[in-house]
């Protein structure tokens, strides 16, 4: 499906391009999540790392869609969804194939089959929200499901809004973020739990930021980066001494928004240079694979050792890193070949 619209003659904003510091921000996010899981039952407030991922995804996906629309006056949905499938499915399928038998042996065939099915079809948010998968080694794929739902809903909605004016798209994304976050507060007040699905407010906040920056010449002050990092750090500290809450989600979202603005529009200070360092950027580039592998590996060794993850995390997390590197190396040729074929399947 392709949407076409004549564009006015004007100077177009520069393309975002590859920004190593944003990969560094991904590295920070996956480190928070991995340590959060790896030290359980000790309480470390790294759960907000998922919200950092969400804001980044919303910002980058919307930026890519806007760039394509501005460049050609259209967006190819076929190309968009094929790119997403090529990037996401090979590492996911590899992880599911490798861990299926060990999980079936140690935790039962029903656990392996149900978890694989929910993960494969991105239905884990439903299981996680209902509490039916709270002990599943696949439960972490709830966030992948939320993102996949976002991929299906937001691009066509954005293109419909852009038919009229970017301002309407900005208002709609901002309103969606506010409604989802407000709904998360209400859901937590009713159930006492943080809603998995309503954390999609971070995705929409990232979308709103992309729309705002794309249409403006806004230049942030030097304080944006330190303030954003301080907010993320405060969210980690706050959720380390108290149960993780929707307030912590909002703090992480706000901090990530400030960090993205600082990275993409601000002066390249010390924080930017640290995040852009190659070791940080590399971890960010394999953060998807790290996220996929670390949780089932922790579950497997926890079951085998009959212990909490804190006792096995010291070697399970490094092993997860090695597996993520291997998975990235193994699937990269596949994704490269598929991308090259995509240009023949869907001509530009």
C-alpha positions as CSV (number, residue, x, y, z in Angstrom):
1,X,0.0,0.0,0.0
2,X,1.4,3.4,-1.0
3,X,0.1,6.9,0.0
4,X,1.1,9.8,-2.3
5,X,0.9,13.5,-1.7
6,X,2.3,16.4,-3.6
7,X,4.9,18.2,-1.6
8,X,5.3,22.0,-1.6
9,X,8.6,23.3,-2.9
10,X,10.7,24.0,0.1
11,X,14.0,23.2,1.7
12,X,13.7,19.8,3.4
13,X,15.1,19.1,6.8
14,X,18.4,17.1,6.8
15,X,18.1,13.3,7.2
16,X,18.8,12.0,10.6
17,X,21.2,9.4,9.4
18,X,23.1,7.0,11.7
19,X,23.8,8.5,15.1
20,X,26.2,6.4,17.1
21,X,25.2,8.1,20.4
22,X,21.6,6.8,20.0
23,X,23.1,3.3,19.8
24,X,25.0,4.2,23.0
25,X,21.6,5.1,24.6
26,X,20.3,1.6,23.5
27,X,23.4,0.1,25.3
28,X,22.4,2.0,28.5
29,X,18.9,0.7,28.2
30,X,19.8,-3.0,27.7
31,X,22.3,-2.8,30.5
32,X,19.6,-1.5,32.9
33,X,17.2,-4.3,31.8
34,X,19.8,-7.1,32.0
35,X,21.0,-6.1,35.4
36,X,17.5,-5.6,36.7
37,X,16.7,-9.2,35.8
38,X,20.2,-10.6,36.6
39,X,20.1,-9.6,40.3
40,X,16.6,-10.8,41.1
41,X,15.3,-11.1,43.8
42,X,17.6,-8.2,44.9
43,X,15.8,-5.0,43.9
44,X,17.5,-2.9,41.2
45,X,15.4,-0.3,39.4
46,X,16.4,-1.1,35.8
47,X,12.9,-1.9,34.5
48,X,12.7,1.6,33.0
49,X,15.2,0.5,30.4
50,X,12.3,-0.9,28.4
51,X,10.7,2.6,28.3
52,X,14.0,4.0,27.0
53,X,13.7,1.5,24.2
54,X,10.1,2.4,23.5
55,X,10.8,6.2,23.3
56,X,13.8,5.5,20.9
57,X,11.7,3.2,18.7
58,X,8.9,5.7,18.4
59,X,11.3,8.5,17.6
60,X,13.3,6.6,15.0
61,X,10.4,4.9,13.2
62,X,8.5,8.2,12.9
63,X,11.7,10.0,11.7
64,X,12.2,7.4,9.0
65,X,8.6,7.6,7.9
66,X,8.8,11.4,7.7
67,X,12.0,11.3,5.8
68,X,10.6,8.9,3.2
69,X,7.4,11.0,2.9
70,X,9.4,14.2,2.5
71,X,11.8,12.8,-0.1
72,X,9.2,11.2,-2.4
73,X,5.8,12.3,-1.3
74,X,4.9,8.8,-0.4
75,X,5.6,5.9,1.9
76,X,5.7,2.3,0.8
77,X,4.1,0.2,3.5
78,X,5.2,-3.0,1.8
79,X,8.9,-1.8,2.1
80,X,8.4,-0.6,5.7
81,X,6.9,-3.9,7.0
82,X,9.3,-6.1,5.0
83,X,12.2,-4.1,6.5
84,X,10.8,-4.7,10.0
85,X,10.3,-8.4,9.4
86,X,13.8,-8.8,8.0
87,X,15.4,-7.1,11.0
88,X,13.2,-8.7,13.7
89,X,12.4,-12.3,12.7
90,X,15.8,-13.9,12.0
91,X,17.2,-13.2,15.5
92,X,13.9,-14.1,17.1
93,X,13.5,-17.4,15.2
94,X,17.1,-18.4,16.0
95,X,16.6,-17.7,19.8
96,X,13.3,-19.6,19.8
97,X,14.8,-22.6,18.0
98,X,17.9,-22.8,20.2
99,X,16.1,-22.6,23.6
100,X,13.0,-24.7,22.7
101,X,14.5,-28.1,23.6
102,X,16.3,-27.0,26.8
103,X,13.1,-25.2,28.0
104,X,11.0,-28.2,27.1
105,X,13.3,-30.6,29.1
106,X,13.6,-28.4,32.2
107,X,10.2,-26.7,32.3
108,X,7.9,-28.9,30.3
109,X,6.8,-29.1,26.7
110,X,3.7,-27.0,27.4
111,X,5.8,-24.1,28.6
112,X,8.1,-24.3,25.6
113,X,5.2,-24.6,23.1
114,X,3.0,-21.9,24.5
115,X,5.8,-19.4,25.1
116,X,7.2,-19.9,21.6
117,X,3.8,-19.5,20.0
118,X,3.0,-16.3,21.9
119,X,6.4,-14.9,21.1
120,X,6.4,-15.8,17.5
121,X,3.1,-14.1,16.8
122,X,3.8,-11.2,19.2
123,X,0.9,-12.1,21.5
124,X,2.9,-12.1,24.7
125,X,1.5,-8.7,25.9
126,X,-1.9,-10.4,26.4
127,X,-0.4,-13.2,28.4
128,X,1.8,-10.9,30.5
129,X,-1.1,-8.5,31.1
130,X,-3.3,-11.3,32.3
131,X,-0.6,-12.8,34.5
132,X,-0.8,-16.2,32.8
133,X,2.9,-16.0,31.7
134,X,4.5,-14.6,34.8
135,X,6.7,-17.6,35.1
136,X,7.5,-18.1,31.4
137,X,11.1,-17.9,30.1
138,X,9.5,-16.1,27.1
139,X,7.7,-13.4,29.1
140,X,10.2,-10.7,28.2
141,X,8.9,-10.7,24.6
142,X,5.9,-8.8,25.8
143,X,7.8,-5.6,24.8
144,X,8.4,-6.9,21.3
145,X,4.7,-7.5,21.0
146,X,3.8,-4.0,22.1
147,X,6.3,-2.6,19.5
148,X,4.9,-4.9,16.8
149,X,1.4,-3.7,17.4
150,X,2.7,-0.1,17.2
151,X,4.3,-0.9,13.8
152,X,1.0,-2.0,12.5
153,X,-1.1,0.8,13.8
154,X,1.0,4.0,13.8
155,X,2.4,4.2,10.2
156,X,-1.0,4.2,8.4
157,X,-2.4,6.6,11.0
158,X,0.5,8.9,10.6
159,X,0.2,8.9,6.8
160,X,-3.5,9.7,7.0
161,X,-2.7,12.6,9.4
162,X,0.0,13.9,7.1
163,X,-2.5,14.3,4.3
164,X,-3.7,17.3,6.1
165,X,-0.9,18.8,8.2
166,X,2.0,17.7,10.3
167,X,0.6,19.7,13.2
168,X,-2.4,17.4,13.4
169,X,0.0,14.4,13.5
170,X,1.9,16.1,16.3
171,X,-1.3,16.8,18.2
172,X,-2.5,13.3,17.7
173,X,0.7,11.6,18.8
174,X,1.0,13.9,21.9
175,X,-2.7,13.2,22.8
176,X,-2.2,9.4,22.4
177,X,0.9,9.6,24.7
178,X,-1.0,11.5,27.3
179,X,-4.1,9.2,27.1
180,X,-2.0,6.0,27.4
181,X,0.0,7.3,30.3
182,X,-3.1,8.5,32.1
183,X,-4.7,5.1,31.4
184,X,-1.6,3.5,32.9
185,X,-1.9,5.5,36.1
186,X,-5.6,4.6,36.3
187,X,-4.9,0.9,35.7
188,X,-2.2,0.9,38.4
189,X,-4.6,2.5,40.8
190,X,-7.2,-0.2,40.1
191,X,-4.9,-3.3,40.0
192,X,-1.8,-2.2,41.9
193,X,0.3,-3.3,38.9
194,X,2.0,-1.4,36.1
195,X,0.2,-2.1,32.8
196,X,2.5,-3.7,30.2
197,X,0.4,-2.6,27.2
198,X,-0.2,0.9,28.3
199,X,3.6,1.5,28.5
200,X,3.2,2.1,24.8
201,X,2.8,5.8,25.9
202,X,6.6,6.0,25.6
203,X,6.4,4.9,22.0
204,X,3.9,7.7,21.2
205,X,6.0,10.2,23.2
206,X,8.9,9.4,20.9
207,X,6.6,9.8,17.9
208,X,5.6,13.2,19.1
209,X,9.2,14.3,19.6
210,X,10.1,13.2,16.1
211,X,7.2,15.3,14.6
212,X,8.1,18.3,16.8
213,X,11.8,18.3,15.9
214,X,11.2,17.6,12.2
215,X,9.2,20.7,11.8
216,X,11.3,23.1,13.9
217,X,14.8,24.6,14.2
218,X,14.8,24.0,18.0
219,X,18.2,24.0,19.6
220,X,18.5,22.7,23.1
221,X,20.7,24.1,25.8
222,X,23.7,22.2,27.2
223,X,21.7,21.2,30.2
224,X,19.3,18.8,28.2
225,X,21.8,15.9,28.2
226,X,22.8,16.0,31.9
227,X,19.1,16.6,32.9
228,X,17.9,13.7,30.8
229,X,20.6,11.4,32.3
230,X,19.8,12.6,35.8
231,X,16.1,11.8,35.2
232,X,16.8,8.3,34.0
233,X,19.2,7.8,37.0
234,X,16.6,9.1,39.4
235,X,14.0,6.7,38.0
236,X,16.5,3.8,38.6
237,X,17.1,5.0,42.1
238,X,13.5,5.6,42.9
239,X,12.4,2.2,41.6
240,X,15.3,0.5,43.5
241,X,14.0,1.7,46.9
242,X,10.3,1.4,46.1
243,X,8.1,-0.9,43.9
244,X,8.3,-0.1,40.2
245,X,5.4,2.2,39.2
246,X,3.9,4.2,36.4
247,X,5.6,7.2,37.8
248,X,8.9,5.5,37.1
249,X,7.8,4.9,33.6
250,X,7.0,8.6,33.1
251,X,10.4,9.6,34.6
252,X,12.3,7.3,32.2
253,X,10.2,8.6,29.3
254,X,10.9,12.2,30.2
255,X,14.6,11.6,30.6
256,X,14.9,9.7,27.3
257,X,13.1,12.5,25.5
258,X,15.7,15.0,26.8
259,X,18.6,12.7,25.9
260,X,17.4,12.3,22.4
261,X,17.0,16.0,21.9
262,X,20.5,16.6,23.3
263,X,22.0,13.9,21.1
264,X,20.4,14.9,17.8
265,X,20.2,18.7,18.2
266,X,22.6,19.7,21.0
267,X,26.3,20.4,21.1
268,X,28.5,17.2,21.3
269,X,29.7,17.4,24.8
270,X,31.2,14.7,27.1
271,X,27.9,12.7,27.4
272,X,27.5,12.6,23.7
273,X,31.1,11.5,23.1
274,X,30.8,8.7,25.8
275,X,27.5,7.4,24.3
276,X,29.1,7.5,20.8
277,X,32.2,5.4,21.8
278,X,32.5,2.3,19.6
279,X,32.1,-0.2,22.6
280,X,28.9,1.6,23.6
281,X,27.6,1.8,20.0
282,X,28.4,-1.9,19.4
283,X,26.4,-3.0,22.4
284,X,23.6,-0.8,21.2
285,X,23.7,-2.4,17.8
286,X,23.3,-5.9,19.3
287,X,20.9,-4.8,22.0
288,X,18.0,-6.6,20.3
289,X,19.9,-9.9,20.4
290,X,20.9,-9.2,24.0
291,X,17.4,-8.6,25.0
292,X,16.2,-11.8,23.3
293,X,18.8,-14.1,24.9
294,X,19.4,-12.8,28.4
295,X,16.0,-13.7,29.9
296,X,15.6,-17.3,28.8
297,X,19.3,-18.0,29.7
298,X,18.7,-16.6,33.2
299,X,15.5,-18.8,33.5
300,X,17.3,-21.9,32.4
301,X,20.2,-21.6,34.7
302,X,18.0,-20.6,37.6
303,X,15.9,-23.8,37.1
304,X,19.0,-26.0,36.7
305,X,20.7,-24.5,39.8
306,X,17.4,-24.4,41.7
307,X,18.2,-20.9,42.8
308,X,17.4,-17.2,42.3
309,X,18.9,-15.4,39.3
310,X,21.2,-13.5,41.6
311,X,23.2,-16.7,42.1
312,X,23.6,-17.5,38.4
313,X,23.6,-14.0,36.9
314,X,27.3,-13.5,37.3
315,X,27.9,-16.1,34.5
316,X,24.5,-16.2,32.8
317,X,24.7,-12.6,31.7
318,X,28.2,-12.9,30.2
319,X,27.0,-16.1,28.5
320,X,24.0,-14.2,27.2
321,X,26.3,-11.5,25.8
322,X,28.4,-14.1,24.0
323,X,25.2,-15.7,22.6
324,X,24.0,-12.3,21.4
325,X,27.2,-11.6,19.6
326,X,27.1,-15.0,18.0
327,X,23.4,-14.6,17.0
328,X,24.2,-11.2,15.5
329,X,27.1,-12.6,13.5
330,X,25.0,-15.6,12.4
331,X,21.9,-13.7,11.3
332,X,23.6,-10.6,9.7
333,X,24.4,-12.4,6.4
334,X,20.8,-13.6,6.2
335,X,19.4,-10.1,6.8
336,X,21.9,-8.6,4.3
337,X,20.8,-11.0,1.6
338,X,17.2,-10.4,2.3
339,X,17.6,-6.7,2.2
340,X,19.4,-6.9,-1.2
341,X,16.6,-9.1,-2.5
342,X,14.0,-6.6,-1.2
343,X,15.1,-4.0,-3.7
344,X,14.1,-6.5,-6.5
345,X,10.9,-7.5,-4.8
346,X,9.8,-3.9,-4.2
347,X,11.4,-1.4,-6.6
348,X,12.1,2.1,-5.3
